[in-house]
Amino acid sequence: MGFRCGIVGLPNVGKSTLFNALTETQAAQAANYPFCTIEPNVGQVAVPDDRLQQIAAIAKSAKIIETQLGFVDIAGLVKGASKGEGLGNQFLGNIREVDAIVHVLRCFEDGDIQHVANKVDPIADAEVVETELMLSDLESLEKRVPAAAKRGAAGDKEAKAMASVLGQALDLLREGKPARLTVPNDEEEARLFRQAQLLTAKPVLYVCNVAEEDAAEGNELSARVFAKAAAEGAQAVVVSAAIEADLVTMPVEDRGEFLEALGLTESGLARVIRAGYKLLGLKTFFTCGPKEARAWTFPDGAKAPQAAGEIHSDFERGFIRAETIAFDDYVALGGEAGGKEAGKLRQEGKEYVVQDGDILMFKFNV
């Protein structure tokens, strides 16, 4: 499976236009007025990976199945959302359900497109959204931390650990910092912190929506966003929603030439996916055979049984061993038979840490 990103931003920053382009649909109605998006639209996107095509060609696979990336187009937020202004409560509730926040920021001037604050300032826009998320978390923790501390003092060990880790998050929020800067003391605190589903604990990817002429190098506005992301340990990419919208209307074989004419080597979707994978520490392994070649997403550091579990829980529960070959070896040696002959096809056990690009076949017994 891939991951699920919530696309957020102030009204009229190009959020729904980007969603339509990325998912190659017109599922999200894009219009020049606030709250055009009321219910969150959800789209699944096939993650492009050239390696999968090469593997399928060597294995003579009849079908190719890419891993999937989910985008959720969430209603535009305005100042006061944490108190229910606009569609605030709905907006905040939808964010809790995603793995990462893709924060679209307007980095272009256009007198024909109304800005909710009547000025183009991506940093100020980002701060509006961040402030509302922090206020919501702050209100939640100011109730939860004292209650957990009280139970902890009465001997509840889990409540004591919860009070410790959420208390640290509360201190950060009071200083105007996001909860994701919290550092749990152990795995138990880390588990409780994840369960808390704090809005500001979500990793953030800033998407700078620029005009077509700035799509290759960005501009002064996007440069400010990249500086902000670097200071926060977040990720940022430059995308032109207008270019992405044009791309999906043309034949696939013409897209490379179109991008090249604009000084681009890849689509905005590819940039967003790569940055998102880096942000969440995700990698890809492959399975292949005559019937199909398939890509699977797994968290960096996962061992073979956990990777097997991405295919089916039975694979993880009854894991015996994994046959694996690195992508480069698979291609260089012409597939599984060549890899086996060269001694590159390995038998790995439960402690094997899966590597990006591994081609795996799992042996299991339930």
ABEGO torsion letter per residue (X at the ends): XBBBBBBBEBBGAGAAAAAAAAAGBAABBBBBBBGABABBBBBBBBBBBAAAAAAAAAAGBABBBBBBBBBBBBBBBBBGAAAGBEAAAAAAAAAAABABBBBBBBABBBAABBBAAGBBBAAAAAAAAAAAAAAAAAAAAAAAAAAAAAAAAAGBAAAAAAAAAAAAAAAAAAAGBBAAABBBABAAAAAAAAAAGBAAABBBBBBBBBBAAAAAAEBAAAAAAAAAAAAAGBBBBBBBAAAAAAAAABBAAAAAAAAAAAGBABBAAAAAAAAAAAAAGBBBBBBBBAABBBBBBBBBGBBAAAAAAAABAAAAAABABBBBBBAAAAAAAGEAAAAAAAGABBBBBAABBBBBGBBBBBBBBX
